[in-house]
Amino acid sequence: MDMAEEIRAEMVANVWKVVATAGDTVTEGDTLVILESMKMEIPVIAESDGVIEQLAVHEGDVVQDGDLIAVIA
């Protein structure tokens, strides 16, 4: 059994749009969330295939570097 993959923020940013929801099946490269920082949109993508076990952010949230965005199992 594979370990769950944690997707974490790589910078301070606003959560502009949440594309995926918990329970969704995703494939590597799918966009989960779109962050906004300094007027740039930064997609957060799945790095592996799986099911979104947890989505830890909501639109309008502010994430810090290292904050949990999602868990894919």
PyMOL commands that set and color helices and strands:
alter all, ss='L'
color gray80, all
select strands_A, chain A and resi 5-8+13-18+25-26+31-37+40-45+50-55+62-63+68-72
alter strands_A, ss='S'
color yellow, strands_A
deselect
rebuild
show_as cartoon
